[in-house]
Amino acid sequence: MEAEHQYLSFRVGEETFALGILAVREIIEYGGVTEVPMMPPCVRGVINLRGAVVPVLDLASRLGRGASSIGRRSCIVIVEMGEPPEQQVLGLLVDAVNAVLDIGAAQIEPPPSFGAGLRNDFIDGLGKVNGKFVIMVNLAAVLNVPEIAAMAGEGAACKQ
């Protein structure tokens, strides 16, 4: 399996999503999240990850699905974006992590132009796995830090 075709699949609500494995640093159990005042609803708070402060984004809320309810399979997927020294580490709260999938480029369809219930820029494509679709997340769009920071200033919800 080539790394560029590997994706971490996870659940948010009833839907299955996937992220390129190269962006995923680690997966940790949900817990120890400290709320930060004046943040938009999709920012659950921050965690201490080996001495580093890491913001945790509620992916369901960011995708316009409402706040996640914490269950026993809830976890935080730690992802890295960008290149050093501007590299950012963020946590994504998901309902459950499923598996690492091998999805070739030929198995990925372009995002639908309507009907997905998500902002089109949040979707990189739809991966076909065992006859089912997996929504490929566009991490750069979902974790658009300036957009989220602007929402905090405006007191707006995370969905635009």
C-alpha positions as YAML, in Angstrom:
chain: A
units: angstrom
residues:
- id: 1
  name: MET
  ca: [0.00, 0.00, 0.00]
- id: 2
  name: GLU
  ca: [1.35, 3.40, -1.00]
- id: 3
  name: ALA
  ca: [1.02, 6.15, 1.61]
- id: 4
  name: GLU
  ca: [-0.53, 8.63, -0.85]
- id: 5
  name: HIS
  ca: [-3.45, 6.23, -1.39]
- id: 6
  name: GLN
  ca: [-4.02, 5.51, 2.31]
- id: 7
  name: TYR
  ca: [-6.79, 7.25, 4.19]
- id: 8
  name: LEU
  ca: [-7.91, 7.16, 7.81]
- id: 9
  name: SER
  ca: [-11.65, 6.55, 7.86]
- id: 10
  name: PHE
  ca: [-13.84, 7.74, 10.71]
- id: 11
  name: ARG
  ca: [-17.45, 8.41, 11.58]
- id: 12
  name: VAL
  ca: [-19.15, 11.70, 12.24]
- id: 13
  name: GLY
  ca: [-22.78, 10.99, 12.98]
- id: 14
  name: GLU
  ca: [-23.98, 8.36, 10.51]
- id: 15
  name: GLU
  ca: [-21.54, 9.34, 7.77]
- id: 16
  name: THR
  ca: [-18.10, 7.93, 7.01]
- id: 17
  name: PHE
  ca: [-15.33, 10.38, 6.20]
- id: 18
  name: ALA
  ca: [-11.67, 9.93, 5.31]
- id: 19
  name: LEU
  ca: [-8.46, 11.95, 5.60]
- id: 20
  name: GLY
  ca: [-5.16, 11.36, 3.85]
- id: 21
  name: ILE
  ca: [-3.00, 9.35, 6.26]
- id: 22
  name: LEU
  ca: [-0.01, 11.64, 5.69]
- id: 23
  name: ALA
  ca: [-1.83, 14.49, 7.50]
- id: 24
  name: VAL
  ca: [-2.65, 12.32, 10.55]
- id: 25
  name: ARG
  ca: [-0.11, 12.46, 13.36]
- id: 26
  name: GLU
  ca: [-1.89, 10.35, 15.96]
- id: 27
  name: ILE
  ca: [-5.25, 9.36, 17.44]
- id: 28
  name: ILE
  ca: [-5.96, 9.92, 21.12]
- id: 29
  name: GLU
  ca: [-8.81, 9.15, 23.48]
- id: 30
  name: TYR
  ca: [-11.20, 12.04, 24.07]
- id: 31
  name: GLY
  ca: [-10.64, 13.75, 27.41]
- id: 32
  name: GLY
  ca: [-8.95, 16.61, 29.17]
- id: 33
  name: VAL
  ca: [-10.33, 19.29, 26.82]
- id: 34
  name: THR
  ca: [-10.24, 22.75, 28.39]
- id: 35
  name: GLU
  ca: [-12.92, 25.11, 27.11]
- id: 36
  name: VAL
  ca: [-11.75, 28.51, 25.90]
- id: 37
  name: PRO
  ca: [-14.14, 31.47, 26.23]
- id: 38
  name: MET
  ca: [-15.21, 33.50, 23.18]
- id: 39
  name: MET
  ca: [-14.56, 30.69, 20.69]
- id: 40
  name: PRO
  ca: [-17.00, 29.67, 17.96]
- id: 41
  name: PRO
  ca: [-19.11, 26.58, 18.76]
- id: 42
  name: CYS
  ca: [-16.98, 24.30, 16.57]
- id: 43
  name: VAL
  ca: [-13.91, 24.90, 18.75]
- id: 44
  name: ARG
  ca: [-14.34, 22.50, 21.70]
- id: 45
  name: GLY
  ca: [-11.28, 23.86, 23.50]
- id: 46
  name: VAL
  ca: [-7.61, 22.98, 23.83]
- id: 47
  name: ILE
  ca: [-5.65, 19.97, 25.05]
- id: 48
  name: ASN
  ca: [-2.14, 19.57, 26.42]
- id: 49
  name: LEU
  ca: [-0.33, 17.23, 24.05]
- id: 50
  name: ARG
  ca: [3.07, 16.52, 25.57]
- id: 51
  name: GLY
  ca: [3.49, 20.14, 26.62]
- id: 52
  name: ALA
  ca: [2.03, 21.71, 23.47]
- id: 53
  name: VAL
  ca: [-1.33, 23.49, 23.42]
- id: 54
  name: VAL
  ca: [-3.45, 21.95, 20.65]
- id: 55
  name: PRO
  ca: [-6.86, 23.39, 19.66]
- id: 56
  name: VAL
  ca: [-9.63, 20.79, 19.26]
- id: 57
  name: LEU
  ca: [-12.27, 21.31, 16.59]
- id: 58
  name: ASP
  ca: [-15.62, 19.52, 16.77]
- id: 59
  name: LEU
  ca: [-15.78, 18.20, 13.21]
- id: 60
  name: ALA
  ca: [-19.56, 17.61, 13.32]
- id: 61
  name: SER
  ca: [-20.14, 21.22, 14.32]
- id: 62
  name: ARG
  ca: [-17.71, 22.52, 11.70]
- id: 63
  name: LEU
  ca: [-19.55, 20.51, 9.04]
- id: 64
  name: GLY
  ca: [-22.84, 22.09, 10.12]
- id: 65
  name: ARG
  ca: [-24.18, 18.98, 11.87]
- id: 66
  name: GLY
  ca: [-24.46, 20.42, 15.38]
- id: 67
  name: ALA
  ca: [-22.24, 19.62, 18.34]
- id: 68
  name: SER
  ca: [-21.00, 16.06, 18.82]
- id: 69
  name: SER
  ca: [-22.21, 14.14, 21.82]
- id: 70
  name: ILE
  ca: [-19.31, 12.37, 23.49]
- id: 71
  name: GLY
  ca: [-19.52, 8.59, 23.47]
- id: 72
  name: ARG
  ca: [-17.14, 5.84, 24.48]
- id: 73
  name: ARG
  ca: [-15.66, 5.64, 20.95]
- id: 74
  name: SER
  ca: [-15.20, 9.43, 20.61]
- id: 75
  name: CYS
  ca: [-11.61, 10.37, 19.95]
- id: 76
  name: ILE
  ca: [-9.39, 13.17, 18.76]
- id: 77
  name: VAL
  ca: [-7.49, 12.81, 15.50]
- id: 78
  name: ILE
  ca: [-4.35, 14.94, 15.69]
- id: 79
  name: VAL
  ca: [-3.52, 16.39, 12.28]
- id: 80
  name: GLU
  ca: [-0.69, 18.53, 10.92]
- id: 81
  name: MET
  ca: [-1.17, 21.20, 8.28]
- id: 82
  name: GLY
  ca: [1.37, 23.20, 6.36]
- id: 83
  name: GLU
  ca: [5.15, 23.16, 6.44]
- id: 84
  name: PRO
  ca: [7.48, 24.24, 9.27]
- id: 85
  name: PRO
  ca: [7.80, 26.91, 10.63]
- id: 86
  name: GLU
  ca: [4.13, 27.73, 9.79]
- id: 87
  name: GLN
  ca: [3.02, 24.16, 10.49]
- id: 88
  name: GLN
  ca: [-0.09, 23.92, 12.64]
- id: 89
  name: VAL
  ca: [-1.20, 21.01, 14.78]
- id: 90
  name: LEU
  ca: [-4.92, 20.68, 15.47]
- id: 91
  name: GLY
  ca: [-7.24, 18.05, 16.91]
- id: 92
  name: LEU
  ca: [-10.45, 16.88, 15.27]
- id: 93
  name: LEU
  ca: [-13.17, 15.44, 17.50]
- id: 94
  name: VAL
  ca: [-14.80, 12.49, 15.69]
- id: 95
  name: ASP
  ca: [-17.39, 9.95, 16.83]
- id: 96
  name: ALA
  ca: [-15.27, 6.89, 16.04]
- id: 97
  name: VAL
  ca: [-12.17, 5.96, 14.06]
- id: 98
  name: ASN
  ca: [-12.74, 3.01, 11.72]
- id: 99
  name: ALA
  ca: [-9.69, 1.86, 9.75]
- id: 100
  name: VAL
  ca: [-6.94, 2.80, 7.34]
- id: 101
  name: LEU
  ca: [-8.26, 2.32, 3.81]
- id: 102
  name: ASP
  ca: [-6.37, 1.92, 0.57]
- id: 103
  name: ILE
  ca: [-8.26, 4.04, -1.99]
- id: 104
  name: GLY
  ca: [-6.71, 4.46, -5.43]
- id: 105
  name: ALA
  ca: [-7.24, 7.60, -7.51]
- id: 106
  name: ALA
  ca: [-9.51, 5.62, -9.87]
- id: 107
  name: GLN
  ca: [-11.87, 4.89, -6.94]
- id: 108
  name: ILE
  ca: [-12.36, 8.59, -6.13]
- id: 109
  name: GLU
  ca: [-15.18, 10.52, -7.78]
- id: 110
  name: PRO
  ca: [-15.33, 14.34, -7.84]
- id: 111
  name: PRO
  ca: [-17.55, 15.94, -5.19]
- id: 112
  name: PRO
  ca: [-21.20, 16.30, -6.18]
- id: 113
  name: SER
  ca: [-22.26, 19.78, -7.24]
- id: 114
  name: PHE
  ca: [-25.35, 19.57, -5.02]
- id: 115
  name: GLY
  ca: [-27.09, 17.46, -2.41]
- id: 116
  name: ALA
  ca: [-24.20, 16.47, -0.15]
- id: 117
  name: GLY
  ca: [-25.36, 18.75, 2.66]
- id: 118
  name: LEU
  ca: [-21.79, 20.05, 3.03]
- id: 119
  name: ARG
  ca: [-19.93, 23.02, 1.63]
- id: 120
  name: ASN
  ca: [-18.35, 21.85, -1.61]
- id: 121
  name: ASP
  ca: [-14.94, 23.19, -0.61]
- id: 122
  name: PHE
  ca: [-15.02, 20.82, 2.40]
- id: 123
  name: ILE
  ca: [-15.12, 17.77, 0.09]
- id: 124
  name: ASP
  ca: [-12.14, 16.56, -1.98]
- id: 125
  name: GLY
  ca: [-14.17, 13.74, -3.48]
- id: 126
  name: LEU
  ca: [-16.14, 10.58, -2.80]
- id: 127
  name: GLY
  ca: [-14.14, 7.38, -2.40]
- id: 128
  name: LYS
  ca: [-15.81, 4.12, -3.39]
- id: 129
  name: VAL
  ca: [-15.02, 1.36, -0.87]
- id: 130
  name: ASN
  ca: [-16.87, -1.98, -0.87]
- id: 131
  name: GLY
  ca: [-19.83, -0.50, -2.72]
- id: 132
  name: LYS
  ca: [-20.22, 2.43, -0.32]
- id: 133
  name: PHE
  ca: [-19.11, 6.05, -0.50]
- id: 134
  name: VAL
  ca: [-16.60, 7.62, 1.86]
- id: 135
  name: ILE
  ca: [-16.48, 11.42, 1.94]
- id: 136
  name: MET
  ca: [-12.90, 12.61, 1.40]
- id: 137
  name: VAL
  ca: [-12.31, 15.67, 3.62]
- id: 138
  name: ASN
  ca: [-10.49, 18.71, 2.27]
- id: 139
  name: LEU
  ca: [-8.47, 19.42, 5.40]
- id: 140
  name: ALA
  ca: [-7.23, 22.84, 4.26]
- id: 141
  name: ALA
  ca: [-10.81, 24.11, 3.80]
- id: 142
  name: VAL
  ca: [-12.23, 22.55, 6.98]
- id: 143
  name: LEU
  ca: [-9.32, 23.80, 9.10]
- id: 144
  name: ASN
  ca: [-9.18, 27.27, 7.55]
- id: 145
  name: VAL
  ca: [-7.76, 28.93, 10.66]
- id: 146
  name: PRO
  ca: [-8.30, 32.56, 9.52]
- id: 147
  name: GLU
  ca: [-11.96, 31.76, 8.73]
- id: 148
  name: ILE
  ca: [-12.49, 30.10, 12.13]
- id: 149
  name: ALA
  ca: [-10.70, 32.96, 13.90]
- id: 150
  name: ALA
  ca: [-12.94, 35.47, 12.11]
- id: 151
  name: MET
  ca: [-15.98, 33.53, 13.35]
- id: 152
  name: ALA
  ca: [-14.71, 33.85, 16.92]
- id: 153
  name: GLY
  ca: [-14.47, 37.61, 16.50]
- id: 154
  name: GLU
  ca: [-17.95, 37.82, 15.02]
- id: 155
  name: GLY
  ca: [-19.48, 35.37, 17.50]
- id: 156
  name: ALA
  ca: [-20.83, 33.48, 14.47]
- id: 157
  name: ALA
  ca: [-21.43, 29.78, 14.12]
- id: 158
  name: CYS
  ca: [-18.78, 27.65, 12.41]
- id: 159
  name: LYS
  ca: [-20.85, 26.93, 9.34]
- id: 160
  name: GLN
  ca: [-20.82, 29.73, 6.78]
...
